[in-house]
Amino acid sequence: MIYFKKLRWRNFLSTGNQFIEVDLAKSPSTLIIGTNGAGKSTLLDALCFSLFNRAFRDIKKEQLVNTINQNDCEIECEFETANKKYKVVRGIKPNKFEIYCNDVLLNQDASNVDYQNMLEQNILKCNYRAFCQVVILGSTSYEPFMHLRARYRREVVEEILDIRVFSHMDLLLRQKQGELNKSVVDVKHRYDLMTEKYELQKKHFEEVQSRDYRDIDDRRDQLKENEKSNYEYNQKLQLLNEKIISTKAEIWGSEKVFKKESELNKLESKIEHKLDREKKDVEFFENNDNCPTCTQPIDERFKQTQIYEGKKQISKLEEGLQQLTAEMGRTQEQIKQYKAVEKRLNDLDISVAKINTSISEINRHSNRLDTEIAKFENADTNTNVIQKELEQIKEDLKLVNVEKQKAVEEKKYIDIAREILNDTGVKANIIKKYLPIMNNLINKYLQSMDFFVNFHLDQEFNETIKSRFRDTFNYNSFSEGEKLRIDLALLFTWRTIAKMKNSTNTNLLILDEIFDSSLDGQGMDDFFKIIKQFEKENIFIISHKGDILFDKFTNIVKFEKYKNFTRLERA
């Protein structure tokens, strides 16, 4: 379990040069209040940036530094896990990244990337996406579980179930499998060549024993055949090298295409996110005549302008998404072609290697024939020496055969291991085991919030939602308030499962403005009933509705702006 204790920051966003410190373990329930722009959500950004080097909201790193002081941005996060005390320190201008364990600075010889991987994999034992699904429910930058793509949903669940190690093992085995496949091909080829060599040497020994000097002409004929074969092999080799050059030209610039694919995927995600936000904004103005915050009527002209501009922007985004999809299709087709070319190139390289090996073997054979001819001509053939050579080749062949069998056996075990470790293997069995528990917990929490539906996740983490009347829905069929109840149910479920598995388990839960948007009064009461079950944890709720929530919290924290800087006041 990760037990968060303190978070402090300075010169971060609107915070000045004096540290703001929040005791994360002080109270079971803390209400964070303040006006818009006062810096309430800075807590989320500071926490995520300290642990994962990225803000919770979509803010570039260089924009996190206070624009007035412009330097000495620093964030510190203290927590305990595995009976050890940790402190993570990050800074911008100057850049700083330090991890302390029991007040001792951990070795910083590794790169920042490796240092970050150590923090996530060895200390936190979770990544950003899994952390947010268990710790944070926000109104803006938070991406609910139901909004994630299938592979990201699976990744989150694997992190919570603590089975991502199988994916890492599968990746290592995949690399090993590639190396071993090449090794098997090489050793089989060597075995075939050595078998041929043995048969040739055995035949040579029998010929020497016959002492038929008339065989000199035969060996000279063999030399001519070898020369002919050598010439043919060299011709083939020349053609293959020309093909390799032309084939390499076909994949010139493939790195740009692969990079383009990655950029297109990122752009697609951004467009989809922006499109979702625009649709929500249009839906808001279409469905609301009054401001939900101040209850004042919304100017009709302003409302229609926002709807018109929103729909226009949605149209542009959808058109852009279509174009992007088409471009992604073209790019993927290019990648497919590049991979096909790369396979051809690999096959050509193997053919070249085989030909070079054959040429070397022919040359060695020719040299041996020259030697044999000289021995015949000099009438100085030593049968014992040749017999020893034959015995040595036989022993070498045995060793190569053992190596071949070992490589084939190892490949067999790795193939089996990969079958076990892939998504349909052991991970699927573990997920299948926990799915009923997950679904039961989700429905339990939904019922606790008076939302009586049958929510079901399958093994691909696609949802099926049925009403009391057996009507079938999906997540997007519901109102924003109902969606929020589902998001809360999933959040509480992941936290419960994390406790069971002791994976992404923490004392900290932060909810950002959930009472300010889609959760009605009844939903609010139901929510507080649920969080009483987490009384041993530390729950922070960020809200504008401080006046109606004071009596429900044991601790109140107020953020306010003073002379353009955020400061913290205890209410």
N, C-alpha and C positions, 0 to 999 in steps of 0.2 A: 504493500500500500504506500502511496505517496501522500505524506502529511505536510501540506503547505502551511507555513508559519508567518512569513512576512514578505511584503512586496514594497519596494521603495524606488522612487525615480525623481530625476531632476532634469531640467532643460529638455524635457520630452514633451513634444507637442506644445500645449499652451502653459506647461509648468515651468516656473522660473528656476533660478539657481539654487533655491532651498529645496531640500529633499521633501517630498510628500511620502509618508509612510502609512501603509495600511496593514493592520494586524489581521491576517487571514484566519487565525485560529482563536480570536478573542471571544466571539459570540456565536451561538448556534444559528442565529438569524440576524442579518444586517440589512437595513434599508439604505440605499444610496440615493439621495435626492439632489436636485439642483436644476436651474433653468437650462434652456437649450444653449449649448455652447459653453457650459460651465466646466466641462471636462469629466463628466460622470463615466463615460465609456472609455476614458483613457486607461482606466484600470484593466480592461480587457486587452487593449493594445499593448500595454506594458507587460502583462503576464505572458502573452503569446510571443512577443518579441524577445523577452528574456530567455524563454525556453526553446523557441523554434526559429529565431532570427527573422520573423515576419510578423507584422501587426495583424490584429484580428480583422480590422477593416482594411479595405483596399487602398493602402497608403504606401507610397514608395519610401524606401529606407531613408533617402536623403531629405524627405519631407517630414520625417519624424523629429528632427532637431528643431528646438525652439527658434523661431525666425528672428526674435529680437536679440537673444544672446548668441545664437549661431554656433555654439560649440559646447564641449563638456556635457554632452548628453550621456546619461548613465542610468542604467536600470539594474537593480539587484533583487534576486528572488531567493528566499531561504525555504528549504523544505527538508523533510526526513524521509528516508526509505531504506529498507533492509538494515535497520538499526544504525544507520549512518546519517550524519548531518551534512547537507550540501548547501552550497551557495553558488549561484550562477550570476556572473557579472558581465554585462554587455555595455559597450560604449560606442558612440559615434562622434567623430571629430574631437579627440582621436578615437580610432577604432580599437575596441577592446573586447576580448572574449576569454573569460577565465572561469574555471570550475574548481571550487574548493570542496574537499572532502575532509570533514573533521578539522577544519581550519588550515588544511594543507593544500597548496595549489597542485592540481594534477598536471602531469607532464604535458607540455605544450609543443613538443617536437613535431607532432603530426600536423598536417594541414588543417585549416579551419573546417573543411568538409569532413575529414575523418574525425576531428574533434567533436563536431556536431553529431555525427553518426554514433560516436561513443556515448554521448549524452542521451540520445533517443533510444538506442538499442540496449545499452548496458545499464543505464541508470533509470531513466523514465520508463523504458520498455514500452514505448508507444510513439506514434508519429503525430503530426499536427492534426490530421483529419480525425483519427481515433480520439485524440484528446478533446477536440471540440465537441464530438458527439456525446461524450460522457460528462464533460465539465461545463459546457457553455450552451445556452440557448439564447440567441440574440435576435433582434428584430431587423437588422440590416445585413451585415456581411455574413452572418451565419447561414450555412447551407444545410437545411434539414436533411436527415437521412433519406427521406422519400424523394428528395430532389437529386440525389446522387445517381450517377450512372451505375449499372449493374456491377461492373468490376470494382468500383469504389465502395459500393455497399458491401461486397464480399470482403474487401480489404479491411474495412472497419470492423466487421464481425470477426474476422480472423485475428485482428489485433486484440479485441476484447476477449476472445476465447483463448488467446495466447497460443495460437497455432501458426503464426507467421513464420516460425522457425522452419516449418516444413517447406514453405515457399523458398526460403533462403537455401535450404538443403537441396531442393530441386534445381535451383539455379546453379549451384556448385556442381551437382551431378550432370547437368546439361553440358557444362563446360568440359567436365571430365569425359563425358560420353563422346563429344566431338573429337577430343584428343585420342581417345581409345579406338574410335572407329578408324582413324587414320593409322594408328599403330597396328590394328588388326590387318588392314590392307597391306601395310609394309611387311609385317612378319610373314604373312601368307605368301607374298611375292618372293621374299627371301627364301622361304622354305621350298617353294617351287624351283627356284634357281639352284638351290643347293642340291635338291633331289636330282635335277638334271645334271649338275656337276658330278654328283656321286655316280650316276649311271654312266656318264662319260668316262670317269676315272676307272670305274670297274671294268668297263669295256677295254680301256687302254691297258689295264693290268693283264687281262686275258690275252690281249694281242701281244703284249711283251712276252708273256709266258710262251706263246706259240713260236716265238723267235722267227716269225716269217718276215724276212727282210723285204719281201715283195710288197709289204704293207706301207713301205715308205712312199710309194706312189699314191696310195690311198690317202695318206696324211697330207701329201702335197695337194691332192684334190680337195681335201677338207679345208686346207688353207685358202684355196681359191674360192671355195664356197663361203668361207668366213669373210673373205675380202668382198665378195659379192653381197653377202648379207650386211656387212658393215656399210657398204655403199648405199644399199637400199634403206637401212636404218637412218643413215645420215640424211638421205633425201627426205624421208619421213620427218626427221627431226627439224629440217629446214622449213618444211611446210607447216609443221606444228608451231614453230616459233613465229612464223609469219601470221598464223591464225591467232596466236596469243597476242601479238602486237595489235592486230586489227580488232580483236575482242576487247582488249584493254581500252582501245579508243572508244568503243561503244559505251563503256561505263564511265567515260570521262565526265566529271561533273556530277556524279551520283550523290556525292556528299551534300551538294546543294539541294538536291531533291529530297533526301532524307530530312535535312534541316527544314526544308519548306513544309514537309508533312507535319513535323512537330509544331511549327509556327501556325499552320492552318488549324491544327487541333486546339491550340491555345486560343486562337482567334474565334473558333467556333464556340468554345466554352464561354468566352467573354460576350459574344453576340447573344447567345442563348440566355445568359444571365441578364443582360441589358434588356432583351426582349421581354423576359418574365417581369422585370421591374416596370417597364413601360405599360404592359398589360394590366398589372396590378394598379398603377396610377390611374389609368383610364377607367378601370372598374370602380375605383374609389370615387372619382368625380361623377360617374354615371349613377352610382348607388347612394350618394350622400349629398344632401342639400345643406347640411350644417357641419361645421368643423367638430370632429369628435373630441377634440381637446378643450376648446374654449366654448363650444356649443353655439357660436355665432353663425348666422347664415352665410353661406358661400356666395359671393357675387356671381350671378348667373352668366354675365358676360365672361368673367374670368373663368368660370367653370366650363363653358362651351369652348373657349379658347384652348384650355388645357386638354379637353377631350379631343378637339380637332388636331392640335399639335401632336398629342400622344398617338392618335391613330395614324397620322402621317408618318411619325417616326417608326411606329410598328410596321407599317407597310414597307418603309425603307429597309428596316432591319430584316424583315422576312424575305424581301427581294435579295438583300445582301447575303442572307443565309442560304438561299437557293443557289446564288452564284458561287458562294463558298463551297457548298456541297458538290456542285459540278466540278469546281476546280480540284477539290479533294479527290473526286473520282478519277480525274485525269492524272493527278499526282500519284495516286495509288496504282493506277495502271502502269505509269512510268516505273514505279518501284518494283512492281511485279516483273516488268521487262528487265530491269536492272538485276534482279535476283536470278532470273533465268540465265542472263548473260554471265553472272558470277558463277553459277553452277557449271556452265559450259567452260568457263575459264579454269575452274577447279579440276574438271575432267581432263582438260588439256594438260594441266600441270602434272596430273597423275600419269597421263600417257607419256609425257616427256621424261618423267622419272623412270618409268618402265623401260623406255627406249634407251636412256642413258645407262641403266643397269644392264640391259641386254648387250649394248655396245661394249661396256666394260668386261662383261663376261666373255663375249666373243674375242676381245683382245687378249684376255687372260688365256682363253682356250688356244688362240693362235700362238701365243708365246709358248704355251705348253707343247703344242705340236712342233714348233721349231726346235724346242729342246729334245723332244722325242726323236725327231729326224736326225738331229746331231748325234744322239746316243746310238741310233741304229747305224748311222754312217761310220761312227767311230768304233762300232762293235763293243760298246762299253756300257751296255744297259745293265742296271743294277735292279734286279727283281725285288730284292728285300726293301730297298728304298721306296720303290713304287708301292709295294704292299703296305708299308708304314704310312705313306701318304693317304692311301685308300682307307686305312683304319682311322686316321685322323679325321678325314672327311666324314666318315661314318659317325664318329663321336660328335663332331660339330653338328651333323644333321640331327642327332638325338637331342642336343641342347636346343637347337632352333625349334624342333618339334615341341619340346616342353614349353618353350616360350610362347609358341603359337597357341597351344592348348590353354595355357594360363591366361593369355590375352582374350581368347574366345570366351573362357569361363567368366572372367572379370566383366566383359561386356554383357554377358547374359545376366549377371547379378545386378549390374547397373541398370540395364533395361527394366528388370523386374522392380528395382527400387524406384525408378522414375514412374512406373505405373502406379506404385503405391503412393508416391508423394504428390502426384499431379492433382488437379482440382477434383477429379472424380474418384480419387483414392481415399487415403486415410482422413484427409481434411473433410471430404464429403460425409464420411461416416460420423465424424465428430459433430459437424454442423447438423446432420440429420438427428443426432441424439439430443442436441440442445434446442432444435427448432420448436418442439412441442412446449418446452419450458418457456421459451421466448414468447410464443404466441399466447400462452396462458397468462404470462405476466402483462403483456400488452393489453389484453382484454380486461384483465383485472384492474389495471390503472384507468382504462377507458370507462369502465363501469363506475369506478370511484369518482369520476367526473361527470356522472349521469349521461354518458354517451354509450347507448346500448346498441352496439353493432358487433358482428363477429369478424374480427380482423385476423387475417391469415397471411403469413409469409411462406412462400415455397422455398425449395432449395436453391433457386436462382434469385431469391430475395425480391420476387415480384409479389405485389400485394393483391389479395382478393378480399373485398369487404362486403358483407351481406347484412341487410337490415333484418328486423324482426319478421318482416314479410317475405324474406328470402330474395329480395331484390339485390342484384349484384352491382357494386360500385367500385371505383378506384379512388385513390387519394385526391385527385384533382376534381372529383365530383362534388366535394364538400365545400362549405363556406370557409372563410379564413379562420373563424372561431373554431370550427370543427377540426380544421387542419392543425391548428395550434394544440388542441387537445390530443390529437394523434402524435404530434411532435413531442409533447410532454410525456405521453405514455411511452414512446420509444426511448426518450432520454432516461426516464426512471428505470426502464427495463434494462438498458445497457449498463446503468450503474449497478443494478442488482446482479446481473450476470458477471460484471467485473469483480464484484465482491466475492461471488461464488468461486471464480477462477483466480482471484487475487492478481489480476493482470493490470488493466487500466483502472485501478481502484484508488480513489482519493477522497479526502475529507471535503474537498472544495466543489461547490456548485454555484454558478453565476448565471442569473437570468436577466436579460437586458430588455427592459421595456415591454415585457409580455403583458402587463396589465394596462398598457397605454394604447393597445391596438385592438386585438380581436377577442380578448377574454372578457366575458361579461361578469356581472356580479356573482351569479351562481357558480360560474366557472372558477372565479377567484376563491370563493369559499371552498369548493371542491379541491382546488389546488392546495390550499393551506391544510386541508385534512391529510393530503398525501405527504406533504413535506414533514408532517409530524412524525412520520415513520423514519425520517432521516435525522432525528433529533441529535444524534452523536456526530453529525457533520456540520460544516460551516457553510451556510447558504447566504449568498449576496444577491439582492434584487435591486436592480436599477430602475427607477420609476420617476415620472412626473407627478404621480398621484400621492405625494407624500402625506397630504392632509387627511386622507381617508385610510391610510395604511399604518400610521404611527403605532396604534395600539396592538398591532399584530407582530411587532418586532422587538427583540431585546436590545438592539443597538441601532442607532441612527447616525449616518454619516452624511454630511452636506458638503457639496462642492460648489464653489462660487468664484466668479471672476472679480479680481481686485487689481486695478491699474494694469489691465491687459494680461494678467497672470492668474492661473488657476491656483486656488488655495483650498485647504480642507478645514472644515469646521465640524466639531462634534456637537450634534444636536442634543 
